[in-house]
């Protein structure tokens, strides 16, 4: 499964950020969210594969 990465070219470099935040902080947070959903999708796919092969004798259709 393809893992997404943050496109930092879309960030507004001129943004005034509060609380001493940096654009790098937003990049890190966004990458954490992308990684979380990638892991969730992988676990769901593995679960679907196990259920499908156990119950129906064949793997699920590829996405």
N, C-alpha and C positions, 0 to 999 in steps of 0.2 A: 504494500500500500504506500502511496506517495505521501511524504511528510512535507507539510507546508512550512514556509519560512516567511519572516516579516520583510516586507518591502519598505525599507527605510526611506526610499526616494519619495514616498508619498507623505512623509512627515513635513509639517510646517516648521522649518528651521528658525523662523522669525517669531515663533510663539513665545509668549511670556508665561512661564510656568510657575505656580506657587509652591511654597514649602520646599524650596531648593531641589525640586524635581528636575531631572534631565530627560532629554529625548531617549537616551539609552535606557532609562528606567521603564519607559513605556514599551520600548522594543523588547526588553526582557520579560515584562508582564505579558505582552501579546504572544511571545514565543512559548511561554509557560501554558497559556490557554490552548494554543495550537497543539502542543505536545500532549496535553491532557486529553483533548478530543481525539487525537490520533490513537492514544492508548485505549480509550473507551471503544472506539470503532474496532480496533484490533480484537479486544476482548469479546465484543458482540459478534464479530465474524467467527471467532474460534468457537463460541457457544453455539452459533447457528450451525456450524460445521458438525459439531459433536451431536447435536440434537437430530440433524438431518440424516447423518450417517447411521445413528443408532435406531431411529424410528423408521426411516424410509430406505435405508440401505444405499443411499447415494448422497454425494455432497450437494450443497445448495448451488444454485446458479451463480456464476461469477458476476461481480458488479462491474 
